């Protein structure tokens, strides 16, 4: 049997379960998952290998209308994922407005590469509605494969996998067989901290924060990690730290426990908060944080 290999780029609106689906397909928690929009800011790869195929999944930021340079760069990740895909995995769900991304759906009509539409969250819907949605999506994208699924309940993941494998081009592996992502440990440490910020704070705080890992020392008995959380205003710094440091301590404790589970190693974590009013607009700052080339 010929070996198949290719890039499967996952695209969709915020809150449709893209990252949950990515993690389920890869079998590892590579993309952070929260109910808030803009949870995914980078393009994150997860690689699945077998004897006969290699799938390079790529989770992209949720589609949105940019309001500042950071979001503009996030949408460049999405556009890049469309242009270099071997297979597009477009994720919708049973509750979102199907017209929300009409300009992207129009792009999919003209693509040479195959498109798979995954209707996620069917566990919170009923069979009649799901069948109606499948017909509607088939009318919008006649050449696409339409698959109902539930990433949370791990329903129909095998059907998605088999469909992707069937659509991959015959090609040798792009990456070594023991590679499972393109990101390093520092990246995952920063994302775990940012996930806890998203989970613990409301309103604008999560969207005004950026995490930078200043130090990461891998010891035989533990990892020593020092991280800076950047915010845009002094008032945000106060909210993030909380009364007598209680809020930041909670975030640090939860992030440390998540890191220990992810790294399978004891972790000592130091968190600091700094004010950087322009980090979302500054090209040099965005480059430092990995959002610009």
Order of alpha helices (4+ residues) and beta strands (2+ residues): beta-alpha-beta-beta-alpha-beta-alpha-beta-alpha-beta-alpha-alpha-beta-beta-alpha-alpha-beta-alpha
